[in-house]
Amino acid sequence: MRQLYIHGYWHGQKRSDICAGLTNYDSIFWDKQSQDCNVLLGRKVESLSAVFIYGIYFSLLTLAIYSMFTLCRSTMYMTIKKLINKFYS
């Protein structure tokens, strides 16, 4: 996921340039603080992963609830239709 973030969103820039883009410090600072830059990138990737995972989770949950209500609605419609047909026959 980290490689996808670096090469996809940041177009393969150096890590120090990415950290400079995420903060108010220049890339020279991040060249000297490479370990802190790696921690910063790790946190950024983790937060984006969490948003992605929760987005998928809630999308699937919404789809399941919608499907359940659609099934219940069609079942109730068929039951009511059968009752009306029995009443009038």
N, C-alpha and C positions, 0 to 999 in steps of 0.2 A: 504494500500500500504506500509505503514511503517513497519507493522508486517511482511509482505512478504519479504521486503528488509532485515530486521534484521534476521529473521529465515531462509530465503532462502540463500541469498548471504553470510551472516556472520555466518551461522550455529548456531544461537541462542546465540552468545556471549553476554557478558554484554555490556551495552551501553558505559561504559568508555573504554573498550577494543576496541570497534568499532571506537570510536573517536580517540583513540591512533593510530589505524591503518590508519586513514584518515589524521592525522597530525604528526608533529614531537614531540609531547608531549606524556609522558607516561600515563598509565591508572590511576596512583595515582593522577596526576594533574586533570584529567577529573572526578575522584571521587569527588574532592573538587569543581569542576566547573560543576556540573551536569546540571544546567539550560543552560549554554552555550553549553554543549554537546548535549542537546535536540534540541537547535536551529540549531546547525551544522547538526544533523541528519535530521531535518525537511527540511533544505535547500537542502541537498543531495537528499532526496526523491522527493522533488518538481522538481529538475532539471532532475532527471531520469524520472519522470512522464511526464514532458514536452517533453523530447526526444522521449519517447514511443508514446505519443499522436500525435506529429508531424510526426513520422515515419508511423503510421497508416494512418494519413491524406494524406500524400504524396503518400503512396502506393495505396490508394483508388483513388486518383486523377489520378495517372499514369494509373491505370486499366481503369478508365472511359475514359480517352483520347485515350488509345489504342483501346478500344471497339468502340469508335466513329469513329476513322480512319478506323478500319476494316469494320465497317458497311458502311461507305462512299465508301470505295474501292470496296466492293462487289456490292453496288448499281450502281456505275459508270460502273463497268465491265458488269453488266447485261444490262444497258442502251446502252452501246456501242455495245454489242453483238446483241441486238434487232435492232439497226440502221443498222448494217452491214447486217443482215439477210434481212431487208426490202430493202436495196440497191441492193442486189444481187437477190432478188426474183421478 
